[in-house]
Amino acid sequence: MTSRAYQGRTLVEGDAEGEIVASDRAFTFAHGVEPSTGLVSDVHSDIAGCQIRSKVLVYPHGKGSTTASAWFLEAVRDGNAPAAIVTESVDLSAVIGSVLAWELYGKRIPVLSSFPDSFYSEARKSKRLRLLGNGRVELET
């Protein structure tokens, strides 16, 4: 097993480690994830049917409205939220959902973005991601 570290931007702090579930498409929690199971239910998603509970969810950017934050929060309440979220560009719905998860349920779900382009192609081929702090992550292949 090999690993490689990358530096990105922390949007919401927290500790996390987990298996990576990576999408090549825009992602939304609203009608895209079943909060009671943690399964991706959006039939148009390239990760439809994947389990995100306790995984590191990687995707390019969010889509839809702020309703996605409410769906995200329901997944947190039901215990089916991802361990962390990493996006190529800032997804305000994920940030809002994560902040509310901490405020309402005491659950920290880190959100990171703005990694070098090489990170995203490597993340899609990697098995696990571990947060090292201050926007730094380690990919395990």
N, C-alpha and C positions, 0 to 999 in steps of 0.2 A: 504494500500500500504506500502510495506517495501522497504528499500534500504540497500545496502552494498557497501562499498568503497574498491577499489583495487588500487595497485600501479604498474605501468608499465613504459615503456620507451617512451619518446616523441621523435619522428623522425622529425615531422614538427609541430611547435607550432600553436595554435589557440584555439578559443572558439567554442564549439558546444554542442548541445543537440538534441536528437531526438529518434524516434522509431528505434528499432534494426531490421536489416535484416541480418540474420546469415546463412552462408553456411558452410557445413562440408567438402567441396571440394576446391581444388585449384581454383583460380579465375583469370580471365583476363578481362580487358575492351575491348581489341582488338577482334572484332567479338563476344564479350560477352555481351556488353551493347549497346543499340541503343541510340547514343548521343542525337538525336532529341526528344526522349521521356523519357529517363531515365529507360526504361524497360530492364531487363536482358533477352537477346535474345539467349544466348548459350543454345541450347536444351539439352546439357549434364550436365548442372548445376542443382543442387538440389534447386536452387532458381529461375529457369527459369520462366519468366512472372512477377516476383516481381518488384515493383517500388523502385528505390534507391534514387530518387530525395529527397534531404533534410533528408535522413535517415542516421543512423550510420551503415555502412557496416562492418561486421565482417566476416573474413575468415582466413583459416590456413596460406596460402601463395599464392603468385602470380604464374602465369604460362605464358609462351610465351616470347616474346621479348620486347624490349623497344618501339615497336609500340603501346603497351598498353598505354604508356604515352600520345601519340598523341590522342588516342580515349578518354582517360580520359579528356584531355584538351578540346576536342570538346564538351563533356558533360557539362563541366564548361561554355564554351562559349554559349551553348544553354540553360543554366540555369537548367540543369538536373543532376548535380553532387550530390554525397552524402554530408551530413553535415560533416562527419568524416569517417575515415577508421581505423579499428583496425585489425591487423594481428598477428598471432602467431609468425611468423618469418618475418624479414624485406623483404618487397616487394619494390625493387628499382623503379619499374615502377610507383607505387603509390606515392612514395616520389618525383620522378622527376616531375610527373604530378602535384602534389600539389605545389611544388616550382614554377613551370611555371605558374600555376593558379594565384599565388600571383604576380609574376613579370609581367605577361601580362594583367591580368584582375583585379588585386587588390582583388581577392577572396581568403580568407584563408580557407583551408580545412586541419584540423589537421590529422596527421597520427601517430598512436601509435602502439607499439608492446611490446613483452616480458613480458606479464603478467603471473602470476602463472597459472598452468594448471587448477585450480579450476575456474578461471575467465571465461574461454572459455565455459565450460559446463554450468555455471550460465548465461552467456550472451545469450546462445541459448534458455534459458527458460525465459529470462527477456523481459520486454516490451520496456524500455527506458534506454538510457545511457546519462549521463551528465558529461562533462569534468570539473574537479575541478582545474586543473592547475598542472604543473610539473609532468605530467604523471599519475596523480591521477584521477580516474573516479568513478562514482557512478552508480550502476545498480539499477533500480526500477523494482520490480516484481509485 
